[in-house]
Amino acid sequence: MITSLIDNDLYKFTMQHAVLALYPDAEVSYEFINRRPSDRFNDEFFAVLLEAIGEMADLQLQRDEQTFLERRCPYLKPAYLEHLAGYRYDPSEVDARLDDGGALSITIRGPWHRTILWEVPLLALISELHGRHVDTGWTEQGQLDKIRAKSRTLQQAGCALADFGTRRRRSFAIQDLVVGVLCDNPGFVGTSNVHLAHRHGVQPIGTMAHEWVMAHAVLADLRHVNRRALEAWRKVYRGQLGVALTDTYTTGIFLDDFDAHFARLYDGVRQDSGCPLEFADRIIEHYVKLGIDPATKTIVFSDGLDAEMAVELKRYCGERIRCAFGIGTNLTNDFAGSDALNIVIKLATINRAPVVKLTDDAAKATGQPDALHATKQALFAAPPADT
């Protein structure tokens, strides 16, 4: 099911590149989270999952893939691409278990620069194998027409869009079908999946994920974590890959650090939780307050979008600010009578210290309860009154 080292989202490679440049000695752990615990797994699923994890060790970067990255991703330094050519997955970094009740647990441990690539392919494997061995009452019949209809809706509204569907795809074949259909849409700017970008000759899309910001709460400064994460990103990419993720510790905390320097340096922001309409108004207001024309900046919306939501957001933003849409599960795992899994793998610790994610949606918060409480207190508790 995973047949290429670059069957992964671009932001895992861009972050791996940055980790090697700045934090080569960092040690981390990741935890699998099933946001809908009623979804269970079985022994047949688990046996094949373990086999697939073991087979990941055989993957290696091919010469034509390296050439593609050199051409399409010039911000990745040659030394990093040589490192990637020598990279091999180590299945011993993954501890996967299935309890008697069918609950799946997975922990990933090791150097950050190594373990960072596991998240996306593991989630893709879990999703695909669940559809093969657990939830089998579905069919691919009508998928092509459904994907074409969504593409037409987006095209008619003039939406710029990218495929963000790797992590929760029903299968590689379905995501391949999606990208193939979207290639005929003039508004299609590319896919987060590097292997499919190579396969279809389109641009791989991605910058940073929440883990980049989460890690800086330990590596740098919790009170100004976004500032430190954005500055570290700038050191590596020097203005390239300029879309900032806003909601790791809520948008309000982000905007406190997103001053005129960063707002001018970064091309735009990504929205991944909360109300997207309120977010658009808030970001536009922030740019105006800083003396920046919002029409020169971009919001990338990526939170559980479907075609209809993207069209609504496009109309709402109008000419006030540019917008683009990263659409994932609704494109690559939309099957009647068979819900997509709601699963994530999140950074849990770095250098043995716990990390958390808050976001603008309380249901998406992750981390140990004590660490979540301490983080909220540090970020939101009123400072002591002057005496």
N, C-alpha and C positions, 0 to 999 in steps of 0.2 A: 504493500500500500504506500509506503514511503520509499521511493526508488531513487531519489536524488538528494544530495546534501542540501541543495538550495530549495527543496520543497519546504519552505519556511517563510515567514513574513520578514520583509526587509528590515523592520526596526530591530529585529534580533541581531542582525549583522551590523547595523550602524551602532547599536549599543555595545556589541562585543568589541568592535573597533575602538570605541571610546574607552571602554573598561581597560583594554590592554594598554592604551596610551596613558591613562591616569591612575588606575587602581589595579595593577596586575597581581597584587598579593591579597586582594580581598577574598574572603571565604563567605559563602552564603548557603542558605537553605530555602527551598520553595515548598509550598504545600498545595495539594489538589483540594479544591472546594466544589462541592456539588450544591448549588444554590437551591435545588429542588430535591430535598432528601428522599422524597417518595419515589424517585427514579432509582431503581435497583439494577444490579448486574448479576450475572450467573457464572457458573464454573466454566462453561464452554467459552464465553466471552473472555474470562480472565486467562485461561490457558493460551488463547491465541494472542492476547495482548502481551503476555510475557514473551512469547516467541517473537513477536514483532519488535519489541524493545531490544531483544538480543540481536536481531538482524540489523538494527541501526548501526552496529559497530562496523558493518561492511561498507558503509557509505563513504565516499570521498569525492572531493571536488574534481570535476572533469575539466580538461583543458578548454573546451569550448565554453563551459560555464564560466571559467575564470576570465576568458576573453570578453564574454558578455558583461561581466561585472566591471572590467576595466573600461569598457566603452560606455556603458550606461550609468555607472556610478563612479565618476572620476574623483569624488571626495574620499573614497576608500583608498588608503595609501598602498603602494605596491608591497611594502613589507607586511601589511595586514593580509593582503591577498595571498602572499606566500605562506603566511601562517595558516590561513584557512585551507590552503591546499594540503597542508600536513595534518589538519584536524581530523580526529576520529571520535565518534561518540563512544563513551565508556558506560555500558549498561550497569556497571556496579555503582554508579552515582545515583541510580534510581531504586528506591525501595517501594515496591507496589504490593498491596495486600488486599484481600477480599475476605470480609468476615462472614460468619454463618448466616447473617441476615441479608447478605447481598450488598453491603455498603463497601464502596471502594475507597481506599486511602492510598495516597502516593506522596512520598517525600523525596526531594532531590537535594543532594548535598555535594559540595565540592568548591573548587575555585570558581569565582564568579565568571571569569572569562571563558571557562569551559562549560559550566552548567547552564549558561544563559540560553543556549540553543535548544534545550529540551522542551520548553513549554509548548510551543505551537504544534510541532509534530505529534507530541504526546496527546494533546487535546484532539487533534484531527484523528488520531488512531482510535481514541476512546469513542468519539462520535461515530466513526464509520463502523467500528466493531459492534457498538450497541445496536446500530441499524441492521447488522447482519445476524446477530446471535440473540438479541433480547427483544427489541421492538421490530418484528419482522412483517407486520401487517400493513405494508405500504407498497406502492408501485411507482416506477418512474414514468408511467404513462401520463402524457400531457405536460411533462416538465418543459419540453422545448417550447411549446406554445405559451406556457405561463411565463417563461423567462423573456421571450420575445415581446409579450404584451407589456411587461414591466419596463423593458428597454424603450419601447415606443412611448410610454407615458412619460418617462424621464426625458427622452429626446424632444418631445413636443413642448415640454416646459423649458427647454434650454438648460437643463441641469448638467453641470460638470460632475462626473462621478467616477469613483474607483471601486473595484472589488476588494472588500475587506473580509472575505468569507472563509479563510483557511481554518481558523481554530474550531469552528463548529459546523464544518461542512458535512453533508451526508456521505459524501465520498469524494475522492480525487476526481473521478470521472464526471461527477456533477459540477464541481468547480471548473473543470476544464470546459465543460459545455457552456457554463455561464460566461466565462471569459471569451470563448469563441463567438457567442452571440453579441456580447457587448462590443467586440471589435468593430462591428458594423455601425455602432452609434458614434456620431461625431463628437459627442460630449464625453466619451470614455477617455479618461486620462491615464489609466493603467491599473495594475493590480498590486496588492501588498505581497502576493506570492511570487517570489523571485523565479522559481522554476517555471511557473506559468507565464510570467513576463518574458522569459527566455523562449519558451515554447511558441508563444504567439507573437513575438517581436514587438512587445509594448514596454512601456516604462514601469519599472518596479517603484512602488510608492510607499513611503514611510519615513518616520523620523525617530521619535522616542516613545517609550511606554511609561506607565506609572512607576515601574520599578526603578527607573533612572532617578526620579524625584524622591521616591521613598528611601532609596539608599543614602541620599545626601542628608537626610535627617540624622543619620549616624556619622557619615563621613565628613560632614561639614557643620551645619547649624540648623537646628529645627526651627528657630524663630524666623529665619529668613531662608528656609529650605529651597523655595522656588528660585530665589536670586542666586543661590549657590549652584543649583542644578543648571540653570540657564547659562551662568558664567562658565561652568565647566564644559558645557556643550559648545559654547563659543570658542573656547580654547582649542578644541579639536577640529571644529568645522568652519570657524571663521566666517560666519554669516551664511553658509550653505545649510540646507536642511532646516530652514527657518520657520517651522511651525511649532509653537509652544503648547504643551499639554497643560490645561488650566485647573483641573479639578481634583488633583491628588489629595490636597488638604482643604478643599472647597475653593470655589472661584474667588470668594472674598479675600482669603489669605493670599491667593495668587496675585490678585490685582494690587495688593499692598506692596508687592515686590516688582510688579510689572510697570516700572517707571518709564519716563520718556526715553531713556537710553535703550532699554530692552524693547519697548514698543516700536521704536524706529528700526532697531537692528533686526527684529524678527518679522517675517513676512505676514504672519497671522497667528491664529490660535486654533486649537482643536477642542470641541465640546463633546464630552463623553458621559455626562450624567446631568440630571435635573431637567428643568423645563427649557427647551431650546429657544422658545420665543423670548422668554425673560432673559436668557443668556445673551441673545443677539442685542437686545436693547441695552443691556448692561455693558457689553463690550463696546458698542458704538458710543455710548455716553463716556466711557473711559477714554477712548481715543480722542474724542472732542475735547474733553477736559485737558488732555495733554497737548492740544494744539495740532493734532494729526488728523488729516482727512480720512475718515473711515473707509471711503470708497477706494483708497489705495491699499487696503488691507483685506485679508481673507479669513473667514471662519470656515473650518472644516467640521461639519457635523458628522458624528459617527456613533451615536448612541441608539442602538436598536431600530435603525431606520427601515422603512419600506418606501416604495416608490411614491405613494400618496403623501406621506409625511415630508419627503424631500421636496415635492412640488409645493406643498404648503409653505415650507420654510423658504424656498426660492422666492415665492410671491411676497412673503412677509419682509424679507430683507430688501427686496426691490433693488433700487439703485443706491441704497444707503451704504452697503458694504458688499464685497464679493463673497460668494459662498460656494462651497463644494461639498460633496457628500461621499462618505465612505460607507458603503452598504455591505453588510456581511451576511448574517444568518438568513435574512429574508430572501436573499438570492440563492444561497448555496444549500439551504436546508428548510425549504418550505414545502411540506408534503401534507396533503389532506389526511386527517385522522392520525397523524404521527408527529407529535411535538418534538422539536429540536431539544436536545439536552441544554440545560443552563449550567455550564461548567466553566471553571477558570482554574488556572494555576498561578499563584501569587507569591512574590518574594515574602519570606517569613522572617528571616534573620540575615544580618550582615555582620561579620566579625563577632558572631555570637550575640549580638544585640538585636532585640526584636524591632521590626518595622511594621508600620500600619498604613492603611489607605483609608481616607475618610470619604471623599467625593461629595457631590451635591445631592446624592441620593443615599440616605442612611442604610438602605437595604444592600448597598454595594460595598459597605465598609468591610475591611478585612484586617485581621491581626488579633493578637492575644488580648483578652478583655482588659487586663491591667495596663497594657501598653496603649490601648485605645483610650482608656480613661486618662492616663498621664499626658498623652498627646493633646487631647481636647483641653485639658486643664492648662497646658503650656501655651496653647495657641489662642484660646478663647476666654480664659478666666481674666476678669478685670484686674489690672495692675493695682498694687496697693496704693492707697491714697497718700499724698505727701503729708508729712507730719512736721 
